Amino acid sequence: MAKMIKLVSGDGAEFEVEEEVAFQSKIIKDIVADADDVIPLPTVSSKVLIQVIEYCRKHAAVNSFPLSPSSSAAAAASSSSSISYSKPVSDPALRAWDNEFVKLNNSSLFDIVIAANYLDIEELVDLVLETVADRIKGKQAQEIRRQFNIENDFTPEEEEALRRENSWAFQNN
Amino acid sequence: MFTNERAIGRPVVLTFAVVDRDQFRPVSTRATGRSSPAGATEAWASESSSTISRIPNLDAGPYSVFRAAVMEPLVPKRRLCPSAVYPTASASPPRARPVVVATDHILEKLLALPDPFVSLEVSLERLLDSRLLEVEKDQLVDGAMEAGSALLEAARRSARRRASMHNCSSWPLASDLTIKVFSKLDTQSLCHAAATCSMFNKCATDPMCYENIDLTAEVPKVNNTVVSKMIQHAGKNLQSLKLGIRSNPASTTEFRPLSYSTIHPMEASGLSWSQKRPRQGRETSLLTRSCLLALSVDGSAAGTLLRRLHLYNIDKMDTSALCTALSACQFLLDVEVVGLHVELRRTLDAVGANCHHLERLIFESSDSGRDDSLNSSTCIEMVNGCPNLMSLALRGFKLHDHKIRILIKGFHHLKIVDFSTSYAITGTFLRNFGSGTNACPLEVLILHDCLHLKEVEVSQALSAMLAGDFKFLRYLDISNKDGLSAENDWNYRCYNPCKTLISHVQKQRPEICLLAKFPPEGSLMDIFGDSELSSGTSFGPYFTDSSENSYSSDQGSGNEDVPDLNFPFDLDHELEFV
């Protein structure tokens, strides 16, 4: 029987997860190393914790199996450059799962990334931030404001200066 | 301390507002003939202090303390300076508190006017009438304008402040996470994000956002100044620079072989021919040959940081400018040069001489087979100069087998090789690798549309694969829109080459993804027109277009005189796809 770790959410709900699942979070790994099996997470709500655990569960399972031959060549191709990219997940099935996982509204995504950042789950943080970035890509400033409920707080002069400075980026308007 | 706190300041205003309106008449009815309503203010102050006690529901706690702190000085100060000028926001600090409170009241009244446009104009006219001297009238009008614009400015500033506060609560990510998001954006989107609000603008100035400068676009937009500015923004974080013109940047972000794991193998062919054609004329004139100078300045400070350099279809770039840039970037790991009018040999010499850490090199000709500058000594120098090379593509050049062999045998870590659309290469370089220490190390071998690739050589290679050679191979692409070359004369084509061998390899070596698409002969006769090899038509017939066809007369594999090769048909063969 795998060792179980107990996580307690901000609203007091308790979640028991396998050690390898919980250890996707570096913070939890460190805390448990100090011999503490019950980990209170006051800043993380149950709803978010459930989603984070789901991610960790999926990724813990995948990490423990060796890559299949077709994906190992893909891994070879993608790792052909040792520049610090956000590491692409090499298994296409897992990538598909990840893409489904992040089909959430902005507010939920933000909750997850803040929790994942707090728990230091690097891959999840990267995944969500990448998703948020995708929702910004290709949009004009006004669309970005609409999408994320942001208001324009520039003076007319500031706005003019910004557009002038990077006029190449605003040419399509 | 209290006056600075807007939140606590509010109750003070409210207390006035609750009081009976009649007690606070507009200035005009009181200060007839006088421009200074100081007396009126005084009167308000005295009245207000007495009316405060009538306000119900005031908490005893903070409000009472506040009242003590603010109200008490109000009365004596006012009384001490009866000739005080009309209170404005620019009054000196000791007077600031009583002055500000009085203005609050005036503003409150003003904003409560039911029909400001009408009533203000009417009142202003009445005031003007009440002034006897012309100069007084002028002063009044000027004062009104000043007050009006002051109020407008203040309201705008407040609106902006409120917008900023709203943004702070609306956007939940701290700046470190926001910066990380921005670092994943292409540079144009980054500029748009920076233009949304001041919070984003501040985050967008962080050097981390400029780690991967991507100034590629589908149309020319960027000039040299933008490039050097972005490089400056990046500071010590600079890692990657992508410049130039390309379509569908999203589909070409990863090296082709990755696409083989997707469902549509045709995506491996990348862009269609017309898309690869370099733009001419004024379109690409915004980026000139000096666009990479910023990498070389300051003792190559920026160049030394660069790990990835991708250049696409920059018309004005020439070989010397590119070589200069390469010599400034000694730590490059990943280089892509597509559609530039540069000479292969000289560029590879520069690469071999400078970029000793290079792991990935993609070089695609702008000239479709006309560049035959590559020679053996360059190959040897490349092999010695870039020992870590893992991934190599040389597309659209004239490459001879013995030179290719030098490269493949010489790079000890070479795994991925792509010589698509190259000329002269026949496949003899694949011979005699064996399975011992000389075993071919390649995992990915792409020989897509290599005109002179011979069927007999491919057969031999496939047989070797069946015998166990090429044991690391996982992906092989020998597809060709003109079939494979016959043994002695590349004008004669084989449209159904190695059919049995191919199916044997597919059965016995299932780990190898084998792409061998050849055209159905006969169908090409009827169709003239565009030769778009779009990724959507994975199993559609291939078309040749005589103008786009690079297989024109001077593209011979060797020294022979070559007739024009436009429609190489052999109608006896059956239409078949592999």
Boltz contact constraints between the chains, C-beta under 6 A:
constraints:
  - contact:
      token1: [A, 69]
      token2: [B, 511]
      max_distance: 6.0
  - contact:
      token1: [A, 73]
      token2: [B, 443]
      max_distance: 6.0
  - contact:
      token1: [A, 73]
      token2: [B, 474]
      max_distance: 6.0
  - contact:
      token1: [A, 74]
      token2: [B, 258]
      max_distance: 6.0
  - contact:
      token1: [A, 74]
      token2: [B, 261]
      max_distance: 6.0
  - contact:
      token1: [A, 76]
      token2: [B, 415]
      max_distance: 6.0
  - contact:
      token1: [A, 76]
      token2: [B, 443]
      max_distance: 6.0
  - contact:
      token1: [A, 77]
      token2: [B, 257]
      max_distance: 6.0
  - contact:
      token1: [A, 77]
      token2: [B, 258]
      max_distance: 6.0
  - contact:
      token1: [A, 78]
      token2: [B, 258]
      max_distance: 6.0
  - contact:
      token1: [A, 80]
      token2: [B, 360]
      max_distance: 6.0
  - contact:
      token1: [A, 80]
      token2: [B, 390]
      max_distance: 6.0
  - contact:
      token1: [A, 80]
      token2: [B, 391]
      max_distance: 6.0
  - contact:
      token1: [A, 81]
      token2: [B, 333]
      max_distance: 6.0
  - contact:
      token1: [A, 81]
      token2: [B, 334]
      max_distance: 6.0
  - contact:
      token1: [A, 81]
      token2: [B, 359]
      max_distance: 6.0
  - contact:
      token1: [A, 81]
      token2: [B, 360]
      max_distance: 6.0
  - contact:
      token1: [A, 83]
      token2: [B, 307]
      max_distance: 6.0
  - contact:
      token1: [A, 83]
      token2: [B, 308]
      max_distance: 6.0
  - contact:
      token1: [A, 83]
      token2: [B, 333]
      max_distance: 6.0
  - contact:
      token1: [A, 92]
      token2: [B, 261]
      max_distance: 6.0
  - contact:
      token1: [A, 110]
      token2: [B, 172]
      max_distance: 6.0
  - contact:
      token1: [A, 129]
      token2: [B, 180]
      max_distance: 6.0
  - contact:
      token1: [A, 129]
      token2: [B, 181]
      max_distance: 6.0
  - contact:
      token1: [A, 130]
      token2: [B, 184]
      max_distance: 6.0
  - contact:
      token1: [A, 132]
      token2: [B, 181]
      max_distance: 6.0
  - contact:
      token1: [A, 133]
      token2: [B, 181]
      max_distance: 6.0
  - contact:
      token1: [A, 133]
      token2: [B, 184]
      max_distance: 6.0
  - contact:
      token1: [A, 133]
      token2: [B, 185]
      max_distance: 6.0
  - contact:
      token1: [A, 136]
      token2: [B, 189]
      max_distance: 6.0
  - contact:
      token1: [A, 136]
      token2: [B, 193]
      max_distance: 6.0
  - contact:
      token1: [A, 137]
      token2: [B, 189]
      max_distance: 6.0
  - contact:
      token1: [A, 140]
      token2: [B, 192]
      max_distance: 6.0
  - contact:
      token1: [A, 141]
      token2: [B, 192]
      max_distance: 6.0
  - contact:
      token1: [A, 141]
      token2: [B, 195]
      max_distance: 6.0
  - contact:
      token1: [A, 141]
      token2: [B, 196]
      max_distance: 6.0
  - contact:
      token1: [A, 144]
      token2: [B, 193]
      max_distance: 6.0
  - contact:
      token1: [A, 144]
      token2: [B, 196]
      max_distance: 6.0
  - contact:
      token1: [A, 145]
      token2: [B, 196]
      max_distance: 6.0
  - contact:
      token1: [A, 149]
      token2: [B, 170]
      max_distance: 6.0
  - contact:
      token1: [A, 150]
      token2: [B, 167]
      max_distance: 6.0
  - contact:
      token1: [A, 150]
      token2: [B, 196]
      max_distance: 6.0
  - contact:
      token1: [A, 150]
      token2: [B, 197]
      max_distance: 6.0
  - contact:
      token1: [A, 151]
      token2: [B, 163]
      max_distance: 6.0
  - contact:
      token1: [A, 151]
      token2: [B, 166]
      max_distance: 6.0
  - contact:
      token1: [A, 151]
      token2: [B, 167]
      max_distance: 6.0
  - contact:
      token1: [A, 153]
      token2: [B, 160]
      max_distance: 6.0
  - contact:
      token1: [A, 153]
      token2: [B, 163]
      max_distance: 6.0
  - contact:
      token1: [A, 153]
      token2: [B, 164]
      max_distance: 6.0
  - contact:
      token1: [A, 153]
      token2: [B, 197]
      max_distance: 6.0
  - contact:
      token1: [A, 153]
      token2: [B, 198]
      max_distance: 6.0
  - contact:
      token1: [A, 162]
      token2: [B, 195]
      max_distance: 6.0
  - contact:
      token1: [A, 166]
      token2: [B, 191]
      max_distance: 6.0
  - contact:
      token1: [A, 168]
      token2: [B, 221]
      max_distance: 6.0
  - contact:
      token1: [A, 168]
      token2: [B, 222]
      max_distance: 6.0
  - contact:
      token1: [A, 168]
      token2: [B, 226]
      max_distance: 6.0
  - contact:
      token1: [A, 169]
      token2: [B, 188]
      max_distance: 6.0
  - contact:
      token1: [A, 169]
      token2: [B, 191]
      max_distance: 6.0
  - contact:
      token1: [A, 171]
      token2: [B, 221]
      max_distance: 6.0
